[in-house]
Amino acid sequence: MEYTASEVLSYIEDNDVKFIKLLFTDIYGNIKSLTVQPSILKSTFERGVSFDANAVKGFLHVNESDLFIMPDPSTLSVLPWRPQHGRVARLYCNINYPDGRPFEGDSRLILKKVMDRCRTMGYDVKVGTECEFYLFRPDENGNPALTPSDFAGYCDLAPLDKGENVRRDIVLTLEQMGITPEASHHESGPGQNEIDFKYDTALRAADNVTTFKNVVKTISAQDGFFASFTPKPWDDKPGSGLHINLSLYRGNENCYAKSTPDSDSFTAGILSHIKEITAFLNPLRQSYKRLGSFEAPKYISWSRQNRSQLIRVPAASDDRSRIELRSPDCSCNQYLALALIVAAGLDGIEKKMELPPAVDLDLYTADKKATEGLETLPETLNEALDLARNSQFVKSVISGQTLESYIQEKAGDRDPEFWEI
């Protein structure tokens, strides 16, 4: 259900909600929170709440540090893990300048603008995500340790799979929050798990990934584990990805169901721009250790059903017809990632890009002669950042100040510890 501001106010009053967490993300995808009381929520919808943007890395400087968060009433949800007396709700927010202008560094706004352009062109894009993460056991003092929760493998069951109850609790919590997981299972790595989601609008899908990350960490901690979305915790074990499934609609027709010229060009646009946007899909130095191993792509190619490809076309029909982009990982800012991916596809449609031939090979076992003509994804974060900095396409989606802030911070950053991701 999508609420209006007046409906949110009525819900808050009728359901014993005493705290409202206003959530937004910085340009790196880190979730931020400011809590208000019900007594000021009406004025918050009208005027917003100010915060120190200088204190949020990548936003503004100290001499121009005031920004306002504006709650989106359609995103209301109660947090099921908090007390049921004196309940806690959350709202995702947009970000404005003091004079009411939208802040160009607002990741959610950047995605909304791309989707507005998409609809203006007569299309819509539906997004489904497949999110992988690891569960780690704490050490004897309760501190984070790189000890996997189990040594189970792909789709193993309990008692080998120690994450079964954690996934159950995560799925039930998400359902209480109005999010629809479709499947969950143990992945290939020790202590590695995956939960997949039903397709939704791009903005809702990005909001849902934000919620998902928060729920996974919260519920895992309650169950005695540390959850991590680190892309590559061990060099010799599978990394964790964020596989993004995309369907292109024109009216009620899924263009991928009939493999139309529009769908081919949409795919071609993503392939054409993938190198320039990789710094936003794979934003950590360790992200590049994942690419090219354990079913994570290295080459810029596509094929049907083949999981060694950057883009694969899963076996599906009708509304389930789609493409799956396999390079991103969950350390990304999902709003910026989806904005750039969809914008790349739309650029392909506008320029009538032709889809190159499918590469029907297992690229992990193919010899060099078979792959020597294929382009590869960037091999390091620095290479990816250079490509983004010099990309006119990226600049058309992300404003100059925001782009430069992102690149400067990422170029100088160390990777966070595994429990911080």
C-alpha angles and dihedrals in degrees: 000000000000112000130208120222092260091049090051091052091050092047092050091051096044098045105050094251109167102168131042118196112208108207132197135155132234120229091273093056096255111148117236128192140200119181125215134181124244091249093072099034094099092055089043090060089050102041107008128224123279124231137178103266091185088067091058109080113243098014119092140334124254093257092060102026107139119105130157129223115217116199119233103220093202090070099061115142134157116232104240095201094060123083115291091219109066089014127207122227131183136213128189114230142211119219127235139180116246090263092056099258114138113256109244092215092062104116092202090054091050091056092044090054092052091049091048088055089047092056091044088058089053099256141106129198125213118202132202122181135208109201124195125195141163129237117214131190119234121241123251090280094051094254124135114277132178091242114126119233090235145345097239123134139218113330092346119159134228135307086041089040107066093177097066095098092042091054090047091053091046093050093047091049092050091049090053087055093053097257119131117219112190104192141359133188146149111278129217100272126078107273091000121142139181134203121186127203137213114252119267139160113306094249093047090046090053091048089049093053089052090051091044094055091050093047094047093053094043098047093041090054090050088052093050101260138107112233120208135185092195108149097223118012093167129028093221098044132070118280124227120252140187103225110200120207116199131191121187117214131194104189106315094334121103102218092205091059089070099025093237126188087255093057092047091051092046090056091044090053092055091049090048095053101031096104092053094050099041092096086067097042094046106027103165131076090236089054087079092056088062097051113091099022139081095012094314109129128249104169127067099240143111139215142158117279092337110134094197090072131091090232122024130182106224121218102264143120141217113351091001093061109115149125124257120216107204106184105078123093132204095254088077128099096255093205094056092040093054092042091056095042094051092042089052090053092048090050088054090054094046092050093039090233115194119235111238119233117284117260103225097189137107094248093196093063101027116115122245093258090061094050103034093099095051123099117232134218116255112287098213138028091244091056090049092048091051090052091050093047092054097042118111088192093058090046089055090060104032120043120245097251093047093045093049092047090051094048095045094049094045093047091056099035127105115219113265119248114272094257091052094062 
